[in-house]
């Protein structure tokens, strides 16, 4: 593939966003969760950084609604969320360290992750 073709295709970020979008759809179907539940889950896993971007935030799964917890487990199985397992009975879940949500996660067009900025 030439560099020009790679750039026209959107590169890695587009590929990750496409994968995440398909995986999210699959997880919603598999768990019966609603897109609204996904939006609320992602909103809980990120907070504004004060500079137009977002910072990832860990959240104990016990604090999630059952529909969101099932969705979080399915997303973690697809590597879209990760478990932060420590010596706790309820491991926190947090966003995966990538920028896959540039187009899909909360509909804001935001890029989540360290050093990210609003698109």
Order of alpha helices (4+ residues) and beta strands (2+ residues): alpha-alpha-alpha-beta-beta-beta-alpha-beta-beta
